[in-house]
Amino acid sequence: MSAPQIVSRDEWLEARKKLLSREKDFTKERDALSAARRDLPMVIVDKNYVFETPDGKKTLSDLFGPSRQLIVYHFMFGEDWEEGCPSCSFWADNYDTLDIHLAARDTALVATSNAPLAKLDAYKKRMGWSFAWVSTAGNDFSTDFGVTFPGKEVRNGQGYNYTDAAFSEELPGVSTFLKLEDGRIAHSYSTYGRGLDILNMAYNLLDLTPMGRHEDGLPWPMAWLRRRDRYDAEA
């Protein structure tokens, strides 16, 4: 970070009001983008996915509960992994406990991962989370929705984040679904990579500060990150 420019209060206020104009333009554009996202056409989910849950096997339809909408966080936790991804854990710390608020808007939230349910439950307990988390072990859900690439191979021309490539076997994402009046399920939206930034309150708060995320010069942007119960242990 370069040395901050120090000015008078009046000069700061003038600069702040100028930035505020840009922020208002951004907010209006974000609202327009959100409306365009809601207007996207949808595609019917015609595969019968069955998930392992703490309450037994459940279908995709079951994961909605009484809600008409479903948000799925594709949490990186491979079948043979011993821990969940630290980055996905960082994101999960931001959306844990939101399920009650979302339910008030007719929306359910669930995380899905390829690891066996016992591993998910143990890690969830370790991290103190309460959100619903189910295992996709034995089905193609994660592969079909573009977050799992066995052998880093791209299937059906669908790579990560709508490209033709996959740089890892496990990657993060979010998908949203709507249950139609006739009971069918429609896939409305999925986002990956930097599209997940807006879901991370910690990053959004850091973006308000003079130093920002201060990740410049690190081997990779999130090299500083630890699971929240490991900062002291790995200091």
Buried (B, 14 or more C-beta within 10 A) or exposed (E): EEEEEEEEEEEEEEEEEEEEEEEEEEEEEEEEEEEEEEEEEBEEBEEEBBBBBEEEEBEBBBBBBEBBBBBBBBBBBBBEBEBBBBBBBBBBBBBBEBBEEBBEEEBBBBBBBBBBBEBBBBBBEEBEBEBBBBBBBBBEBBBBBBBBBEEEEBBEEBBBBEEEEBEBBBBBBBBBBBBEEEEEBBBBBBBBEEBBEEBBEEBEEBEEEEEEBEBEEEEEEBEEBBBEEEEEEEE
